[in-house]
Amino acid sequence: MRELRPLTPDRVADLVGACSPCTFWQTVPRNGHADPREPVAQLADWVETVSADWGPPGHVAYVDGVPAGHVLLAPARHVPRLAAFPTSPSDPSTLMLVTAVTDPAHADRGLRKALVQAAAKDALHHRVRSLEAVAARPLAVSRHSCVLDVAFLEKVGFRVERDHPAYPRLRIDLRTVVTLRDEAAAALARALTWVPGARPVPETHPNGHSHAHVADRE
């Protein structure tokens, strides 16, 4: 069974990946010195800070009760490492997809895509029109493992917003996502008008949620 749970300070220890728990995006060494605290403690403080200001900054995925992946997102003002990239956004309120990783055992089961979709739903819940991410191309030198791949983001619907040979910034327009969902629902509704006993398909609300479930034949 697969389950997504909001990221809370007590779930930081359940983050997965080669470098987890990692504070790459959440910290920037000052004068060559890093925070002496353990990464788990730093991340727990970060999650608490973002949650108080904006809301839970991501989700943890569990498969049969075992941590299998996670996704992190937060307004740019809470992602200090962005300042080190040439394509960092100028607006501190820009909602950034920070990372989305899965345990290798679940890499081919669509879990990573589901995590990004969960991040998009969070953005819609906050009435944010888009979600952005600074990602890496193959030309990126000494790329950190927490930096997402451009190819993966484009595959799930992101498009380049500000180009760069190594680290472009990508963006997905969530209004387009909702529009496409509306169009699909409308097309299905038209098709069902020819099916005896089928009830109309409800329209999708701009917040991304349907007013009712699609009905099957009676």
PyMOL commands that set and color helices and strands:
alter all, ss='L'
color gray80, all
select helices_A, chain A and resi 9-14+39-53+76-78+80-84+104-106+111-125+150-155+174-192
alter helices_A, ss='H'
color red, helices_A
select strands_A, chain A and resi 2-6+58-63+66-75+95-102+130-136+148-149+159-162+169-173
alter strands_A, ss='S'
color yellow, strands_A
deselect
rebuild
show_as cartoon
